[in-house]
Amino acid sequence: MTTAVAAPFRFFSLQVVRTRRLGPSLVRVTFTGPDLHAFHSDGCDQSLSLFLPQPGQPEPVVPLEQGDNWWQAWRDLPDDVRAVMRSYTLRALRRDPDEIDIDFALHGVEQGCAGQAGPASRWAAGAAAGDRVLLLGPAVADNRAIRFRPPADTDLVLLWGDETAVPAVSAIVESLPAGTRARVWLEVPHAGDVQDLMTLADAEITWLVRGSGPGRAASPLALDTLRTAELPRCERPYVWIAGESGRVKELRRHFVGERGVDRRRVTFVGYWRQGLCEEELRAQS
Ligand SMILES: Cc1cc2nc3c(=O)[nH]c(=O)nc-3n(C[C@H](O)[C@H](O)[C@H](O)COP(=O)(O)OP(=O)(O)OC[C@H]3O[C@@H](n4cnc5c(N)ncnc54)[C@H](O)[C@@H]3O)c2cc1C
């Protein structure tokens, strides 16, 4: 006898319904699609692979007709034809109608701003209703692309994220049960990027505004702030850190090396690295 096991991930063909600017650095893009009813996620920092069209293409080119061989066939396509793949986080999933939100940090797309634009940032800045994308996302709610996994005995949740992790941290904070003690730091380029987060948890949320001038992504704000932060008394903290890789490494070192947090209780993810596009970052990890 064989038991059917649902594949945890599958492709979803989506189109943009609307966009909303959340602040100078973040835009929310809402998507829908006929097969979104099969999209299931427990949320938190649920990561997704988004496939975007090259400029001038009506839709992203991914050879889905190749079945399980799509990945190699996609990689074999010419650079200017192959859809651009980038990692993003599910910000929200709604039913009736089926919709998902993804919040994009915009970098390098506005005049006078620091940093280099990338294809995803550029796409998000110009996204409009009807634009088509492909998403490789979860068909099973509890899946390995959710990394936020506090051990059951956790007595303090510590979260740090930059603007690329604001969506993940926001979704995590919203999901924390009443009574959970949490300290949260979110670092963003502009004061206008600060958002109101809803939570039942006993969470203290600190927004750090670093400014957006040259070299600001490497600002020591996060480390300085955390070094001087007085944490509530706790015995079994759980730490989750995501954002620019260099910053993430420094902060992990701080929690493990300087504060003595058990390294098994620290989840850390480099969401991007200064000076490298996502393909280059993936090739290095
Ligand atoms: C698991 C996971 C979840 C993520 N979730 C989100 C999310 O929900 N929202 C979100 O906005 N991002 C998220 N990211 C980060 C996002 O994938 C990267 O920022 C990605 O590099 C953006 O692609 P791009 O095409 O715009 O730039 P790329 O072509 O990848 O990079 C071009 C240049 O821009 C630089 N760069 C990349 N991102 C930034 C930035 N934010 N600020 C300044 N410079 C940058 C690179 O260093 C490079 O020099 C996530 C990443 C991971 C791994």
The ligand as an SDF file (V2000), in Angstrom:
LIG
                    3D

 53 58  0  0  0  0  0  0  0  0999 V2000
   14.3550   34.0380    3.2250 C   0  0  0  0  0  0  0  0  0  0  0  0
   14.3690   35.4570    2.7030 C   0  0  0  0  0  0  0  0  0  0  0  0
   13.2520   36.2630    2.8580 C   0  0  0  0  0  0  0  0  0  0  0  0
   13.2600   37.5990    2.3920 C   0  0  0  0  0  0  0  0  0  0  0  0
   12.1450   38.3640    2.5420 N   0  0  0  0  0  0  0  0  0  0  0  0
   12.1310   39.6370    2.0590 C   0  0  0  0  0  0  0  0  0  0  0  0
   10.9500   40.4420    2.1490 C   0  0  0  0  0  0  0  0  0  0  0  0
    9.8890   40.0150    2.6010 O   0  0  0  0  0  0  0  0  0  0  0  0
   11.0240   41.7220    1.6760 N   0  0  0  0  0  0  0  0  0  0  0  0
   12.1730   42.2320    1.1100 C   0  0  0  0  0  0  0  0  0  0  0  0
   12.1880   43.3800    0.6960 O   0  0  0  0  0  0  0  0  0  0  0  0
   13.2800   41.4730    1.0030 N   0  0  0  0  0  0  0  0  0  0  0  0
   13.2830   40.1930    1.4470 C   0  0  0  0  0  0  0  0  0  0  0  0
   14.4030   39.4290    1.3200 N   0  0  0  0  0  0  0  0  0  0  0  0
   15.6080   40.0590    0.7540 C   0  0  0  0  0  0  0  0  0  0  0  0
   15.5970   40.1110   -0.7660 C   0  0  0  0  0  0  0  0  0  0  0  0
   15.5040   38.8000   -1.2950 O   0  0  0  0  0  0  0  0  0  0  0  0
   16.9250   40.7530   -1.2170 C   0  0  0  0  0  0  0  0  0  0  0  0
   16.9990   42.0940   -0.7650 O   0  0  0  0  0  0  0  0  0  0  0  0
   17.1300   40.6890   -2.7110 C   0  0  0  0  0  0  0  0  0  0  0  0
   18.5100   40.8590   -2.9430 O   0  0  0  0  0  0  0  0  0  0  0  0
   16.3690   41.7620   -3.4850 C   0  0  0  0  0  0  0  0  0  0  0  0
   16.5630   41.5130   -4.8600 O   0  0  0  0  0  0  0  0  0  0  0  0
   16.8930   42.6690   -5.9010 P   0  0  0  0  0  0  0  0  0  0  0  0
   16.6870   42.0580   -7.2440 O   0  0  0  0  0  0  0  0  0  0  0  0
   16.1070   43.8790   -5.5510 O   0  0  0  0  0  0  0  0  0  0  0  0
   18.4280   42.9800   -5.6690 O   0  0  0  0  0  0  0  0  0  0  0  0
   19.6960   42.0790   -6.1090 P   0  0  0  0  0  0  0  0  0  0  0  0
   19.7790   41.9940   -7.6060 O   0  0  0  0  0  0  0  0  0  0  0  0
   19.6550   40.7860   -5.3830 O   0  0  0  0  0  0  0  0  0  0  0  0
   20.8960   42.9640   -5.5790 O   0  0  0  0  0  0  0  0  0  0  0  0
   21.3680   44.1180   -6.2950 C   0  0  0  0  0  0  0  0  0  0  0  0
   22.2060   44.9830   -5.3520 C   0  0  0  0  0  0  0  0  0  0  0  0
   21.3460   45.5070   -4.3470 O   0  0  0  0  0  0  0  0  0  0  0  0
   21.8470   45.2060   -3.0490 C   0  0  0  0  0  0  0  0  0  0  0  0
   20.6670   44.9900   -2.1810 N   0  0  0  0  0  0  0  0  0  0  0  0
   19.8320   43.9200   -2.1210 C   0  0  0  0  0  0  0  0  0  0  0  0
   18.8540   44.1420   -1.2270 N   0  0  0  0  0  0  0  0  0  0  0  0
   19.0860   45.3750   -0.6980 C   0  0  0  0  0  0  0  0  0  0  0  0
   18.4380   46.1860    0.2760 C   0  0  0  0  0  0  0  0  0  0  0  0
   17.3190   45.7800    0.8930 N   0  0  0  0  0  0  0  0  0  0  0  0
   18.9650   47.4150    0.5500 N   0  0  0  0  0  0  0  0  0  0  0  0
   20.0720   47.8800   -0.0620 C   0  0  0  0  0  0  0  0  0  0  0  0
   20.7420   47.1520   -1.0050 N   0  0  0  0  0  0  0  0  0  0  0  0
   20.2480   45.9220   -1.3150 C   0  0  0  0  0  0  0  0  0  0  0  0
   22.7110   43.9780   -3.2260 C   0  0  0  0  0  0  0  0  0  0  0  0
   23.7200   43.9220   -2.2270 O   0  0  0  0  0  0  0  0  0  0  0  0
   23.2970   44.1940   -4.6110 C   0  0  0  0  0  0  0  0  0  0  0  0
   24.4230   45.0200   -4.5260 O   0  0  0  0  0  0  0  0  0  0  0  0
   14.4150   38.1020    1.7590 C   0  0  0  0  0  0  0  0  0  0  0  0
   15.5450   37.2710    1.5920 C   0  0  0  0  0  0  0  0  0  0  0  0
   15.5190   35.9780    2.0610 C   0  0  0  0  0  0  0  0  0  0  0  0
   16.7370   35.1000    1.8500 C   0  0  0  0  0  0  0  0  0  0  0  0
  1  2  1  0
  2  3  1  0
  2 52  2  0
  3  4  2  0
  4  5  1  0
  4 50  1  0
  5  6  2  0
  6  7  1  0
  6 13  1  0
  7  8  2  0
  7  9  1  0
  9 10  1  0
 10 11  2  0
 10 12  1  0
 12 13  2  0
 13 14  1  0
 14 15  1  0
 14 50  1  0
 15 16  1  0
 16 17  1  0
 16 18  1  0
 18 19  1  0
 18 20  1  0
 20 21  1  0
 20 22  1  0
 22 23  1  0
 23 24  1  0
 24 25  2  0
 24 26  1  0
 24 27  1  0
 27 28  1  0
 28 29  2  0
 28 30  1  0
 28 31  1  0
 31 32  1  0
 32 33  1  0
 33 34  1  0
 33 48  1  0
 34 35  1  0
 35 36  1  0
 35 46  1  0
 36 37  1  0
 36 45  1  0
 37 38  2  0
 38 39  1  0
 39 40  1  0
 39 45  2  0
 40 41  1  0
 40 42  2  0
 42 43  1  0
 43 44  2  0
 44 45  1  0
 46 47  1  0
 46 48  1  0
 48 49  1  0
 50 51  2  0
 51 52  1  0
 52 53  1  0
M  END
$$$$
